[in-house]
């Protein structure tokens, strides 16, 4: 019986949606009645022990949930987890897209002097950059910043981006000589 409880807990910890008792029974090769009784016993045990999680039977099956009493802690943890900082490469790539959009990934790589395919994928996954069509001449995908990018920077539109001129050398030919630190 202890082994069954352990197996049920292991499965319930990895599912991302409720799982039906009959699916658990089929996977474990055990009668559905035994599975259902064990799930109810586990749920009661977790409640009696005052655990931070709860085993609930919902319309589509069984699933682990955090307890309502822990909601503020869980929310704070998740919110802080979203505050992941961007790498220097990601910030540089994002700046190129922001100031040159719409721009092809190849052009961004040429400006930065390194391949930026992985960084672009990361920026797309984080919702800061999105595809915005194709270059009519080359067929390359074009990228632009998103409204989420504007929200994160506290901008109403791209016109509020700071002017780059004060940060550029007076002689445009000096740009090629700059290293990554701008010196």
Sine and cosine of phi, psi and omega as CSV:
sin_phi,cos_phi,sin_psi,cos_psi,sin_omega,cos_omega
0.00,0.00,-0.62,0.78,0.01,-1.00
-0.90,0.44,-0.61,0.79,0.02,-1.00
-0.90,0.43,-0.65,0.76,0.04,-1.00
-0.88,0.47,-0.72,0.70,0.02,-1.00
-0.86,0.51,-0.70,0.71,-0.01,-1.00
-0.88,0.47,-0.70,0.72,0.00,-1.00
-0.91,0.42,-0.67,0.75,0.03,-1.00
-0.89,0.46,-0.71,0.70,0.02,-1.00
-0.87,0.50,-0.67,0.74,-0.02,-1.00
-0.88,0.47,-0.70,0.72,0.01,-1.00
-0.92,0.39,-0.70,0.71,-0.04,-1.00
-0.91,0.41,-0.41,0.91,0.02,-1.00
-0.96,0.26,-0.36,0.93,-0.08,-1.00
-0.96,-0.28,-0.19,0.98,-0.02,-1.00
-0.97,0.24,0.58,-0.81,0.02,-1.00
-0.97,-0.25,0.08,1.00,0.09,-1.00
-0.49,-0.87,0.36,-0.93,-0.03,-1.00
-0.83,0.55,0.60,-0.80,0.00,-1.00
-0.88,-0.48,0.70,-0.71,-0.05,-1.00
-0.97,0.25,0.50,-0.87,0.00,-1.00
-0.86,0.51,-0.63,0.78,-0.02,-1.00
-0.93,0.37,-0.47,0.88,0.07,-1.00
-0.94,0.34,-0.65,0.76,0.06,-1.00
-0.90,0.43,-0.67,0.74,0.00,-1.00
-0.87,0.49,-0.70,0.72,0.00,-1.00
-0.90,0.43,-0.70,0.71,-0.03,-1.00
-0.91,0.41,-0.59,0.81,-0.05,-1.00
-1.00,-0.08,-0.14,0.99,0.01,-1.00
0.93,0.37,0.61,0.79,-0.05,-1.00
-0.77,-0.63,0.52,-0.86,0.00,-1.00
-0.83,0.55,0.67,-0.74,-0.05,-1.00
-0.87,0.49,-0.53,0.85,0.03,-1.00
-0.90,0.43,-0.67,0.74,0.03,-1.00
-0.90,0.43,-0.67,0.74,0.02,-1.00
-0.87,0.49,-0.75,0.66,-0.03,-1.00
-0.88,0.47,-0.70,0.71,0.02,-1.00
-0.88,0.47,-0.67,0.75,-0.01,-1.00
-0.92,0.39,-0.64,0.76,0.03,-1.00
-0.89,0.46,-0.69,0.72,0.04,-1.00
-0.88,0.47,-0.67,0.74,0.00,-1.00
-0.90,0.44,-0.67,0.74,0.05,-1.00
-0.88,0.47,-0.71,0.71,0.00,-1.00
-0.86,0.51,-0.71,0.71,0.02,-1.00
-0.90,0.44,-0.66,0.75,0.00,-1.00
-0.88,0.47,-0.71,0.70,0.00,-1.00
-0.89,0.46,-0.65,0.76,0.02,-1.00
-0.92,0.40,-0.72,0.69,-0.01,-1.00
-0.88,0.47,-0.57,0.82,-0.01,-1.00
-0.99,0.14,-0.16,0.99,-0.01,-1.00
0.92,0.39,0.58,0.82,0.00,-1.00
-0.89,0.46,0.28,-0.96,0.04,-1.00
-0.98,0.18,-0.10,1.00,0.03,-1.00
-0.81,-0.58,0.26,-0.97,-0.12,-0.99
-0.70,-0.71,0.65,-0.76,0.12,-0.99
-0.98,-0.22,0.88,-0.47,-0.07,-1.00
-0.85,-0.52,0.58,-0.82,0.16,-0.99
-0.99,-0.11,0.87,-0.50,0.02,-1.00
-0.89,-0.46,0.00,-1.00,-0.09,-1.00
-0.78,0.62,-0.64,0.77,-0.08,-1.00
-0.99,-0.15,0.09,1.00,0.03,-1.00
0.61,-0.79,-0.45,-0.89,-0.06,-1.00
-0.93,-0.37,0.59,-0.81,0.01,-1.00
-0.35,-0.94,0.48,-0.88,0.09,-1.00
-0.99,0.13,0.64,-0.76,0.05,-1.00
-0.71,-0.71,0.44,-0.90,0.14,-0.99
-0.97,0.23,0.51,-0.86,-0.02,-1.00
-0.95,0.30,0.57,-0.82,0.01,-1.00
-0.83,0.56,-0.54,0.84,0.00,-1.00
-0.91,0.42,-0.35,0.94,-0.01,-1.00
-0.98,-0.19,0.11,0.99,-0.11,-0.99
-0.84,0.54,-0.69,0.72,-0.05,-1.00
-0.92,0.39,-0.61,0.80,0.02,-1.00
-0.92,0.38,-0.71,0.71,0.00,-1.00
-0.89,0.45,-0.69,0.72,0.00,-1.00
-0.88,0.48,-0.70,0.71,0.01,-1.00
-0.89,0.45,-0.68,0.73,0.02,-1.00
-0.87,0.49,-0.73,0.69,-0.02,-1.00
-0.92,0.40,-0.65,0.76,0.00,-1.00
-0.90,0.43,-0.68,0.73,0.01,-1.00
-0.93,0.38,-0.52,0.86,0.05,-1.00
-0.91,0.41,-0.39,0.92,0.01,-1.00
-0.99,0.17,-0.20,0.98,-0.05,-1.00
-1.00,0.07,0.63,0.77,-0.02,-1.00
-0.94,0.33,0.75,-0.66,-0.01,-1.00
-0.98,0.20,0.49,-0.87,0.05,-1.00
-1.00,0.09,0.53,-0.85,0.07,-1.00
-0.95,0.32,0.23,-0.97,0.06,-1.00
-0.86,0.51,-0.66,0.75,0.01,-1.00
-0.88,0.47,-0.65,0.76,0.00,-1.00
-0.92,0.38,-0.65,0.76,0.02,-1.00
-0.90,0.44,-0.67,0.74,0.01,-1.00
-0.90,0.43,-0.70,0.71,0.00,-1.00
-0.89,0.45,-0.69,0.72,0.02,-1.00
-0.88,0.47,-0.63,0.78,0.03,-1.00
-0.90,0.44,-0.67,0.74,0.02,-1.00
-0.88,0.47,-0.71,0.70,0.01,-1.00
-0.89,0.46,-0.71,0.71,-0.05,-1.00
-0.87,0.50,-0.66,0.75,-0.08,-1.00
-1.00,0.00,-0.28,0.96,-0.05,-1.00
-0.91,-0.42,0.04,1.00,-0.13,-0.99
-0.89,0.46,0.50,-0.87,-0.17,0.99
-0.95,0.31,0.62,-0.79,-0.09,-1.00
-0.64,-0.77,0.58,-0.81,0.03,-1.00
-0.99,0.16,0.49,-0.87,0.00,-1.00
-0.85,0.52,-0.62,0.78,0.03,-1.00
-0.88,0.48,-0.62,0.79,0.03,-1.00
-0.92,0.38,-0.64,0.77,0.04,-1.00
-0.89,0.46,-0.69,0.72,0.02,-1.00
-0.89,0.47,-0.65,0.76,0.01,-1.00
-0.91,0.43,-0.66,0.75,0.00,-1.00
-0.92,0.39,-0.68,0.73,-0.02,-1.00
-0.98,0.21,-0.41,0.91,0.00,-1.00
0.99,0.10,0.16,0.99,0.04,-1.00
-0.59,-0.81,0.38,-0.93,0.05,-1.00
-0.92,0.40,0.76,-0.65,-0.05,-1.00
-0.88,-0.47,0.32,0.95,-0.04,-1.00
-0.84,0.55,-0.76,0.65,-0.02,-1.00
-0.90,0.44,-0.66,0.76,0.00,-1.00
-0.91,0.41,-0.65,0.76,0.03,-1.00
-0.89,0.46,-0.66,0.75,0.04,-1.00
-0.86,0.51,-0.67,0.75,0.02,-1.00
-0.89,0.46,-0.70,0.72,0.00,-1.00
-0.91,0.42,-0.60,0.80,0.06,-1.00
-0.92,0.40,-0.71,0.70,-0.01,-1.00
-0.88,0.48,-0.57,0.82,0.00,-1.00
-0.99,0.13,-0.04,1.00,0.07,-1.00
0.98,0.18,0.27,0.96,-0.01,-1.00
-1.00,0.01,-0.43,0.90,-0.03,-1.00
-0.73,-0.68,0.53,-0.85,0.03,-1.00
-0.61,-0.79,0.34,-0.94,0.08,-1.00
-0.94,0.34,0.58,-0.82,-0.02,-1.00
-0.68,-0.73,0.60,0.80,0.04,-1.00
0.95,-0.33,-0.27,-0.96,-0.03,-1.00
-0.79,-0.61,0.52,-0.85,0.09,-1.00
-0.93,0.36,0.83,-0.56,-0.06,-1.00
-0.89,0.45,-0.46,0.89,-0.03,-1.00
-1.00,0.09,-0.69,0.73,-0.11,-0.99
-0.97,-0.24,-0.34,0.94,-0.06,-1.00
0.99,0.17,0.04,1.00,0.00,-1.00
-0.93,0.36,0.56,-0.83,0.07,-1.00
-0.92,0.39,0.64,-0.77,0.05,-1.00
-0.96,-0.28,0.53,-0.85,-0.02,-1.00
-0.83,-0.56,0.47,-0.88,0.07,-1.00
-0.58,-0.81,0.24,-0.97,0.07,-1.00
-0.98,0.21,0.31,-0.95,-0.05,-1.00
-0.97,-0.26,0.13,-0.99,0.10,-1.00
-0.91,0.40,-0.50,0.87,0.07,-1.00
-0.88,0.47,-0.63,0.78,0.07,-1.00
-0.84,0.54,-0.74,0.67,0.01,-1.00
-0.88,0.47,-0.68,0.73,0.01,-1.00
-0.86,0.51,-0.72,0.69,-0.04,-1.00
-0.90,0.43,-0.52,0.85,0.02,-1.00
-1.00,0.00,-0.11,0.99,0.00,-1.00
0.95,0.31,0.56,0.83,-0.03,-1.00
-0.94,-0.34,0.53,-0.85,0.09,-1.00
-0.99,0.15,-0.63,0.78,0.03,-1.00
-0.42,-0.91,0.06,-1.00,-0.08,-1.00
-0.92,0.38,-0.36,0.93,0.03,-1.00
-0.89,0.45,-0.33,0.95,0.01,-1.00
-1.00,0.07,-0.03,1.00,0.09,-1.00
-0.88,0.47,0.60,-0.80,0.00,-1.00
-0.90,0.43,0.51,-0.86,0.03,-1.00
-0.94,0.34,0.70,-0.71,-0.01,-1.00
-0.99,0.11,-0.34,0.94,-0.11,-0.99
-0.77,0.63,-0.69,0.73,-0.01,-1.00
-0.90,0.44,-0.31,0.95,-0.05,-1.00
-0.99,-0.15,-0.09,1.00,-0.03,-1.00
-0.99,-0.12,0.48,-0.88,0.05,-1.00
-0.92,0.39,0.42,-0.91,-0.01,-1.00
-0.90,0.43,-0.62,0.79,0.01,-1.00
-1.00,-0.08,0.92,-0.40,-0.02,-1.00
-0.83,0.55,-0.42,0.91,0.02,-1.00
-0.93,0.37,-0.35,0.94,0.01,-1.00
-0.96,0.28,-0.27,0.96,-0.04,-1.00
-0.87,0.49,-0.64,0.77,-0.02,-1.00
-0.89,0.47,-0.46,0.89,-0.04,-1.00
-0.99,0.12,-0.11,0.99,-0.03,-1.00
-0.95,0.31,0.66,-0.75,0.14,-0.99
-1.00,-0.07,-0.12,-0.99,-0.10,-0.99
-0.88,0.47,-0.43,0.90,-0.03,-1.00
-1.00,0.06,-0.10,0.99,0.01,-1.00
1.00,0.03,0.18,0.98,-0.02,-1.00
-0.97,-0.24,0.00,0.00,0.00,0.00
